């Protein structure tokens, strides 16, 4: 989306995915019956291996991105999109799908609360 000069959509997508991952973690914590306390030993003795693998994967990712996109330039003469135009489209042309998704998300939220609450 950044390469298509749609910064608003890119930022919104990042924020939505961050929220979705947080909700996924919360559901996983709330809905599993994990034992509390010292159920297993957590010594952290494998952190050097984890650090090495992380650095290796980061290097592979950077090298791969540079090999594919390193010499490309951003298009600067493309169409300019305004956030107001996006909101006009969402709240006029696509109002019915927007409201349908909001009702679906509300139903999912209510269902998650019903499943997670203690009786």
N, C-alpha and C positions, 0 to 999 in steps of 0.2 A: 504494500500500500504506500510505503514511503516513496518507492520508485515511480509510482503512479501519481504522485503529488496529492495524496489523500491522507494527510497527516492526522486529521480528526478520526478517521476510520481506524487507522493504525493504533492510535493512542487508546481509543475506545476498546478495540479488540484486546490489547494488552491488559487493560484494567478488568475486562470481563473474565479473561482467562485466569488472572490472579485471583479474583473472587471465587471462580469456580474451583480452583485447586484448594483454596482455603476451606470452602464448604465441603469438598470431598474428604479432606483430612478430618474435619469436625464430624462428619457422618461416620467415618471409619472409627473414630475414637468413641463416639457415643453409642454406636450400634454393636460394637464387639464387647464381649464380656471378658476383657483382659484382666488377669489377676493384678492386684495392687501389691506393691512391696517388692522385695528382692526375689523375683521369680527366676532370674538367670543372672549369671555373672557378666557384668559389662566392664571389662578392664581397659579397653581401648588400646590393646597391644598391637592391633593391626593398622594403626593410623599411618605409619610410614608407607605401607603398601597402598592404602587408599589415597594418600597424597600423590604418590608416584603415578597411579592409574589416572587420577584427576588431571595432573599436569600433562600426561601423555594424550589423553582424550582432548584436552584443550588445545594442545599443539596440532593434533590431527585436524580438529575443527577449523582452526585458524588457517592452516595450510590449504585445506580444501576450499575454504571460502576465498582465499587469495588467488588460488589457481583458477577458480571459476569466475570471480567477480573483480579481481584486482585491477584490471585495466579498463573496466567499464566506467563511463562517466554518466552522471545523472542528467536526464533530459531537463533543460531549463526553459525551453520554448514551448512546452506543452500547455494544455488548458489549465486554468486556475479554477479550483473549486472552492466555493465558500461554504462555511459551516451553516450559514443561514439557508442556503439552497438545499443542503442535506436535510435539515430539520423541516423545511417546507414540504419536501417529498415524503418524509416519514409520517408527518402529521396531517397530510392531505391525501395523497395518493394511496399510501400504504397504512392507513389508520386501522382498517379491519384486521389485517394480519398482526399489526402491532398490539392491538387489544387482545387478540386471541392468544398470542404468546404470553402476554402479561397474566391472563387468567390461568393459563397452563402452569406458569411458574408459581402463581399463588396456590394452586391446587397441590403442586409438588411440595411446597413449603408446609402447607397444612398436613399433608400426608407424612412428611418427615417428622413433624412435631408429634403427631399421633403415635408413630412408631417408636420414637425415642423417649417419650415420657414414661415415668415410672408409675405403675398403678398401685 
